[in-house]
Amino acid sequence: MKNSATYKGKLVELNTILTCPICGNIENETMPTDACVYFYECNKCKTLLKPFKGDCCVYCSYGTTKCPPIQADNCCC
């Protein structure tokens, strides 16, 4: 299911699929447009995911879709 919104004048996708690199758990998440998510706890193995060096948030590191600010070519949080 596609879930889009306008962010700073550009159409962005809000859905992403996060994959835990430890256990492989997959979660469908809706990204916020008003905050970065720096930490995400895997619902299965409880590993605390953090962004890779150079990424602004967990969505950019572990998601199938980059976060809304990056999609809109803006500086992220």
Secondary structure as GFF3:
##gff-version 3
##sequence-region A 1 77
A	DSSP	beta_strand	4	7	.	.	.	ID=ss1
A	DSSP	beta_strand	10	13	.	.	.	ID=ss2
A	DSSP	beta_strand	15	19	.	.	.	ID=ss3
A	DSSP	beta_strand	26	30	.	.	.	ID=ss4
A	DSSP	beta_strand	40	41	.	.	.	ID=ss5
A	DSSP	beta_strand	48	49	.	.	.	ID=ss6
A	DSSP	alpha_helix	58	62	.	.	.	ID=ss7
A	DSSP	alpha_helix	68	71	.	.	.	ID=ss8
###
